[in-house]
Amino acid sequence: MFKYISRVPRSHREPPEDPPVQAAEASTQSLATGTIDHVGAGGVEPGKDLVDDVATYVGKSISDANKYHLLKHHFRPDAQYKFPQDSSTKRSFQLKWLNNNNWLVYSKEMDGGFCLPCVLFATGYRAQDPGILVSRPLRNFGKALELLNKHRAKDYHAGAIARCQEFEDVMDQEKPNIRRWIDRGLAQRVSTNRRRLLSIVKTLTLCGRQNIPIRGHRDNTKDVLEEGDIKDGTGHGNFWALLQFRIDAGDTELSDHIANAPRNAMYISPGIQNQIVSVLGDHIRDQILRN
């Protein structure tokens, strides 16, 4: 399950404790954005023979596609697999450690164990080098249970497990991509507001082209809303009358806007009318200057 570690000789024995170095964060993909990383400068394109071995990617940048592949297709030794024996201690990696810790994966290349979620997603180390199971393989087989229990209790491990599960859910399409979901909702709202504003702008443009006065002596949004309908009201001005004419002619966007928009977002007050007229004037002037 989890790849990415620095390459060390097979005979190298790891100390049981993580080195006390300064804090740093591991490179990880932000799940709130839901965007896809691609291997870039400093990244790694694995060879076919090592693509499923976590050691290939330790400490490297990695695309979301490769992260997902590792989570689903990392090397899994079966019951018949013969783990190499350490020449000095005569000990070897144990299959039961993998069975008892679903976050633990075995690297054939390094002959050691890694925490796959931490390799891919862990942040917030208290040391620059997170040490055994993250940047280096677990090869101290005599103290394996102690080191596994110690790693399991780390805060960054719990966070990496949560981010890993969230990542898998998004990639499996069991959960929507958060950023895309937000962007889609925002784009839909912007599109709707533009269509509604277009009816208002066209009405003011018509008044300008036909030299039609916009206002009446009761051009007050509150008055119109309290009456609920302007077609039978008097003194509300040509702008309001033309809006009502558009609604009667079947402008459903405008009708829905007038009926349901918040009072502070109707875009039909005298102040907004003046702003739209000013923008139209600037546009006309620009067109004249260009021609």
NUDRENNU-488687 format. One line per field, with one value per residue (C-alpha): residue number from 1; residue in three letters; x, y, z. Coordinates in nm, 2 decimals, padded with zeros to 4 digits. Example, Ala and Ser with C-alpha at 12.3 -4.5 7.8 and 13.67 -1.06 7.14 Angstrom:
// residues 2
num: (1; 2) .
residuo: (Ala; Ser) .
u: (01.23; 01.37) .
v: (-00.45; -00.11) .
w: (00.78; 00.71) .
// end
This chain:
// residues 291
num: (1; 2; 3; 4; 5; 6; 7; 8; 9; 10; 11; 12; 13; 14; 15; 16; 17; 18; 19; 20; 21; 22; 23; 24; 25; 26; 27; 28; 29; 30; 31; 32; 33; 34; 35; 36; 37; 38; 39; 40; 41; 42; 43; 44; 45; 46; 47; 48; 49; 50; 51; 52; 53; 54; 55; 56; 57; 58; 59; 60; 61; 62; 63; 64; 65; 66; 67; 68; 69; 70; 71; 72; 73; 74; 75; 76; 77; 78; 79; 80; 81; 82; 83; 84; 85; 86; 87; 88; 89; 90; 91; 92; 93; 94; 95; 96; 97; 98; 99; 100; 101; 102; 103; 104; 105; 106; 107; 108; 109; 110; 111; 112; 113; 114; 115; 116; 117; 118; 119; 120; 121; 122; 123; 124; 125; 126; 127; 128; 129; 130; 131; 132; 133; 134; 135; 136; 137; 138; 139; 140; 141; 142; 143; 144; 145; 146; 147; 148; 149; 150; 151; 152; 153; 154; 155; 156; 157; 158; 159; 160; 161; 162; 163; 164; 165; 166; 167; 168; 169; 170; 171; 172; 173; 174; 175; 176; 177; 178; 179; 180; 181; 182; 183; 184; 185; 186; 187; 188; 189; 190; 191; 192; 193; 194; 195; 196; 197; 198; 199; 200; 201; 202; 203; 204; 205; 206; 207; 208; 209; 210; 211; 212; 213; 214; 215; 216; 217; 218; 219; 220; 221; 222; 223; 224; 225; 226; 227; 228; 229; 230; 231; 232; 233; 234; 235; 236; 237; 238; 239; 240; 241; 242; 243; 244; 245; 246; 247; 248; 249; 250; 251; 252; 253; 254; 255; 256; 257; 258; 259; 260; 261; 262; 263; 264; 265; 266; 267; 268; 269; 270; 271; 272; 273; 274; 275; 276; 277; 278; 279; 280; 281; 282; 283; 284; 285; 286; 287; 288; 289; 290; 291) .
residuo: (Met; Phe; Lys; Tyr; Ile; Ser; Arg; Val; Pro; Arg; Ser; His; Arg; Glu; Pro; Pro; Glu; Asp; Pro; Pro; Val; Gln; Ala; Ala; Glu; Ala; Ser; Thr; Gln; Ser; Leu; Ala; Thr; Gly; Thr; Ile; Asp; His; Val; Gly; Ala; Gly; Gly; Val; Glu; Pro; Gly; Lys; Asp; Leu; Val; Asp; Asp; Val; Ala; Thr; Tyr; Val; Gly; Lys; Ser; Ile; Ser; Asp; Ala; Asn; Lys; Tyr; His; Leu; Leu; Lys; His; His; Phe; Arg; Pro; Asp; Ala; Gln; Tyr; Lys; Phe; Pro; Gln; Asp; Ser; Ser; Thr; Lys; Arg; Ser; Phe; Gln; Leu; Lys; Trp; Leu; Asn; Asn; Asn; Asn; Trp; Leu; Val; Tyr; Ser; Lys; Glu; Met; Asp; Gly; Gly; Phe; Cys; Leu; Pro; Cys; Val; Leu; Phe; Ala; Thr; Gly; Tyr; Arg; Ala; Gln; Asp; Pro; Gly; Ile; Leu; Val; Ser; Arg; Pro; Leu; Arg; Asn; Phe; Gly; Lys; Ala; Leu; Glu; Leu; Leu; Asn; Lys; His; Arg; Ala; Lys; Asp; Tyr; His; Ala; Gly; Ala; Ile; Ala; Arg; Cys; Gln; Glu; Phe; Glu; Asp; Val; Met; Asp; Gln; Glu; Lys; Pro; Asn; Ile; Arg; Arg; Trp; Ile; Asp; Arg; Gly; Leu; Ala; Gln; Arg; Val; Ser; Thr; Asn; Arg; Arg; Arg; Leu; Leu; Ser; Ile; Val; Lys; Thr; Leu; Thr; Leu; Cys; Gly; Arg; Gln; Asn; Ile; Pro; Ile; Arg; Gly; His; Arg; Asp; Asn; Thr; Lys; Asp; Val; Leu; Glu; Glu; Gly; Asp; Ile; Lys; Asp; Gly; Thr; Gly; His; Gly; Asn; Phe; Trp; Ala; Leu; Leu; Gln; Phe; Arg; Ile; Asp; Ala; Gly; Asp; Thr; Glu; Leu; Ser; Asp; His; Ile; Ala; Asn; Ala; Pro; Arg; Asn; Ala; Met; Tyr; Ile; Ser; Pro; Gly; Ile; Gln; Asn; Gln; Ile; Val; Ser; Val; Leu; Gly; Asp; His; Ile; Arg; Asp; Gln; Ile; Leu; Arg; Asn) .
u: (00.00; 00.24; 00.54; 00.83; 01.15; 01.51; 01.72; 01.95; 02.15; 01.97; 02.21; 02.15; 01.99; 01.76; 01.77; 01.45; 01.40; 01.33; 01.60; 01.51; 01.55; 01.36; 00.99; 00.89; 00.59; 00.57; 00.46; 00.10; -00.20; -00.47; -00.80; -01.02; -00.91; -00.96; -00.71; -00.47; -00.10; 00.14; 00.49; 00.71; 01.06; 01.21; 00.94; 00.98; 00.86; 00.89; 01.02; 00.78; 00.96; 00.93; 00.60; 00.42; 00.70; 00.66; 01.04; 01.04; 00.85; 00.97; 01.06; 00.95; 00.67; 00.40; 00.09; -00.25; -00.28; 00.03; -00.09; -00.42; -00.23; -00.01; -00.31; -00.48; -00.19; 00.11; 00.31; 00.13; 00.33; 00.12; 00.15; 00.41; 00.64; 00.98; 01.10; 01.48; 01.66; 01.89; 02.24; 02.34; 02.02; 01.88; 01.54; 01.30; 00.99; 00.67; 00.35; 00.14; 00.26; 00.09; -00.22; -00.25; -00.18; -00.37; -00.17; 00.16; 00.31; 00.62; 00.89; 01.08; 01.33; 01.42; 01.32; 01.13; 00.80; 00.64; 00.33; 00.17; -00.07; 00.21; 00.44; 00.17; -00.02; 00.15; 00.22; 00.31; 00.62; 00.81; 01.13; 01.26; 01.31; 01.00; 01.21; 01.12; 00.81; 00.79; 01.13; 01.31; 01.19; 01.12; 01.41; 01.47; 01.27; 01.35; 01.17; 00.91; 00.60; 00.73; 00.80; 00.47; 00.28; 00.48; 00.41; 00.04; 00.01; 00.16; -00.08; 00.05; -00.03; -00.39; -00.42; -00.26; -00.50; -00.80; -00.66; -00.58; -00.94; -01.08; -00.85; -00.97; -01.33; -01.29; -01.09; -01.34; -01.61; -01.79; -01.76; -01.77; -01.46; -01.51; -01.35; -01.53; -01.86; -01.81; -01.69; -01.99; -02.23; -02.06; -02.06; -02.43; -02.51; -02.30; -02.48; -02.82; -02.74; -02.61; -02.93; -03.14; -02.93; -02.95; -03.33; -03.27; -02.99; -03.19; -03.48; -03.26; -03.10; -03.44; -03.53; -03.21; -03.24; -03.60; -03.54; -03.80; -03.78; -03.69; -03.85; -04.19; -04.27; -04.30; -03.99; -03.94; -03.86; -04.02; -04.36; -04.37; -04.28; -04.54; -04.81; -04.69; -04.77; -04.69; -04.91; -05.20; -04.99; -04.95; -04.65; -04.38; -04.22; -04.15; -03.86; -04.09; -04.37; -04.13; -04.01; -04.36; -04.42; -04.12; -04.27; -04.61; -04.44; -04.29; -03.95; -03.95; -03.59; -03.70; -04.02; -03.85; -03.59; -03.85; -04.04; -03.76; -03.44; -03.33; -03.43; -03.06; -02.98; -03.26; -03.05; -03.35; -03.31; -03.25; -02.89; -02.83; -03.01; -02.77; -02.47; -02.59; -02.66; -02.31; -02.16; -02.36; -02.24; -01.88; -01.93; -02.08; -01.80; -01.54; -01.71; -01.71; -01.34; -01.25; -01.44) .
v: (00.00; 00.29; 00.38; 00.63; 00.59; 00.66; 00.38; 00.21; -00.11; -00.43; -00.50; -00.16; -00.18; 00.10; 00.24; 00.20; 00.57; 00.85; 01.11; 01.45; 01.68; 02.00; 02.01; 01.97; 01.86; 01.58; 01.64; 01.56; 01.62; 01.86; 01.67; 01.98; 02.10; 01.76; 01.85; 01.60; 01.64; 01.53; 01.42; 01.72; 01.83; 01.62; 01.36; 01.00; 00.79; 00.44; 00.15; -00.13; -00.37; -00.13; 00.05; -00.15; -00.12; 00.16; 00.22; 00.36; 00.67; 00.75; 01.12; 01.19; 01.39; 01.16; 01.21; 01.13; 00.86; 00.69; 00.73; 00.56; 00.28; 00.22; 00.21; -00.05; -00.25; -00.23; -00.55; -00.80; -01.11; -01.42; -01.71; -01.89; -01.58; -01.64; -01.32; -01.28; -01.35; -01.09; -01.24; -01.10; -01.15; -01.44; -01.27; -01.18; -00.98; -01.15; -01.18; -01.15; -00.79; -00.71; -00.90; -00.72; -00.37; -00.28; 00.04; -00.16; -00.26; -00.46; -00.34; -00.62; -00.37; -00.26; -00.58; -00.38; -00.23; 00.11; 00.29; 00.35; 00.63; 00.82; 00.78; 00.94; 01.18; 01.24; 01.60; 01.77; 01.58; 01.69; 01.60; 01.68; 01.31; 01.12; 00.81; 00.45; 00.34; 00.67; 00.78; 00.45; 00.09; -00.10; -00.35; -00.39; -00.71; -00.78; -00.47; -00.46; -00.49; -00.21; 00.02; -00.06; 00.03; 00.34; 00.46; 00.37; 00.62; 00.92; 01.21; 01.24; 00.87; 00.92; 01.23; 01.04; 00.75; 00.99; 01.18; 00.84; 00.73; 01.06; 01.03; 00.68; 00.78; 01.07; 00.86; 00.58; 00.85; 00.76; 01.12; 01.43; 01.63; 01.92; 02.19; 02.08; 02.07; 02.42; 02.55; 02.39; 02.55; 02.89; 02.88; 02.79; 03.08; 03.32; 03.20; 03.24; 03.59; 03.70; 03.58; 03.77; 04.09; 04.06; 04.13; 04.44; 04.57; 04.51; 04.71; 05.00; 04.99; 05.00; 05.31; 05.48; 05.40; 05.51; 05.81; 05.68; 05.83; 05.57; 05.69; 05.79; 05.98; 05.65; 05.47; 05.29; 04.91; 04.87; 05.02; 04.78; 04.47; 04.56; 04.59; 04.26; 04.36; 04.68; 04.65; 04.79; 05.04; 05.40; 05.63; 05.36; 05.47; 05.32; 05.10; 04.91; 04.89; 04.75; 04.49; 04.38; 04.37; 04.13; 03.91; 03.90; 03.81; 03.50; 03.61; 03.34; 03.42; 03.78; 03.67; 03.42; 03.69; 03.95; 03.70; 03.52; 03.74; 03.88; 04.25; 04.35; 04.16; 04.25; 04.49; 04.72; 05.00; 05.36; 05.33; 05.02; 05.17; 05.46; 05.23; 05.03; 05.34; 05.46; 05.13; 05.15; 05.50; 05.39; 05.11; 05.34; 05.59; 05.31; 05.19; 05.55; 05.59; 05.26; 05.34) .
w: (00.00; 00.07; -00.13; -00.12; 00.08; 00.05; -00.09; 00.16; 00.14; 00.24; 00.52; 00.68; 01.03; 01.13; 01.48; 01.68; 01.74; 01.50; 01.48; 01.65; 01.35; 01.28; 01.17; 00.81; 00.62; 00.37; 00.02; -00.01; -00.24; -00.10; -00.09; -00.04; -00.39; -00.55; -00.83; -00.98; -00.94; -01.22; -01.17; -01.24; -01.17; -00.91; -00.96; -01.06; -01.34; -01.22; -01.43; -01.50; -01.26; -00.96; -01.03; -00.75; -00.49; -00.24; -00.21; -00.56; -00.46; -00.10; -00.07; -00.43; -00.58; -00.73; -00.94; -00.80; -01.06; -00.93; -00.57; -00.65; -00.84; -00.53; -00.30; -00.52; -00.66; -00.43; -00.39; -00.16; -00.06; -00.02; 00.22; 00.00; -00.03; 00.13; 00.30; 00.29; 00.62; 00.77; 00.77; 01.10; 01.31; 01.12; 01.14; 00.86; 00.79; 00.90; 00.69; 01.01; 01.05; 00.72; 00.82; 01.15; 01.02; 00.70; 00.65; 00.64; 00.31; 00.22; -00.01; -00.20; -00.31; 00.04; 00.23; 00.48; 00.58; 00.51; 00.63; 00.29; 00.40; 00.58; 00.27; 00.05; 00.28; 00.62; 00.73; 01.05; 01.15; 01.46; 01.28; 00.94; 00.88; 00.99; 01.01; 01.02; 00.82; 00.63; 00.49; 00.58; 00.59; 00.90; 00.91; 01.28; 01.28; 01.65; 01.76; 01.49; 01.72; 01.94; 01.64; 01.48; 01.80; 01.84; 01.49; 01.52; 01.81; 01.62; 01.54; 01.18; 01.12; 01.22; 00.99; 00.70; 00.74; 00.72; 00.42; 00.25; 00.30; 00.17; -00.13; -00.21; -00.18; -00.42; -00.67; -00.64; -00.71; -00.39; -00.29; -00.51; -00.57; -00.32; -00.53; -00.85; -00.65; -00.52; -00.86; -01.03; -00.79; -00.82; -01.20; -01.20; -00.97; -01.18; -01.50; -01.34; -01.21; -01.56; -01.72; -01.47; -01.50; -01.88; -01.87; -01.66; -01.88; -02.20; -02.05; -01.96; -02.31; -02.47; -02.26; -02.37; -02.74; -02.75; -02.53; -02.28; -01.93; -01.67; -01.35; -01.22; -00.90; -00.70; -00.83; -00.50; -00.48; -00.15; -00.27; -00.56; -00.36; -00.10; -00.37; -00.52; -00.88; -01.07; -01.37; -01.18; -00.99; -01.09; -01.09; -01.08; -01.41; -01.75; -01.63; -01.39; -01.65; -01.91; -01.66; -01.60; -01.97; -02.01; -01.73; -01.90; -02.23; -02.07; -01.92; -01.65; -01.54; -01.46; -01.30; -01.07; -00.99; -00.89; -00.69; -00.50; -00.50; -00.16; -00.12; -00.12; -00.45; -00.69; -00.91; -00.99; -00.74; -00.87; -00.76; -00.96; -01.26; -01.25; -01.24; -01.53; -01.73; -01.65; -01.77; -02.09; -02.14; -02.10; -02.35; -02.61; -02.57; -02.61; -02.93; -03.07; -02.99; -03.15; -03.47) .
// end
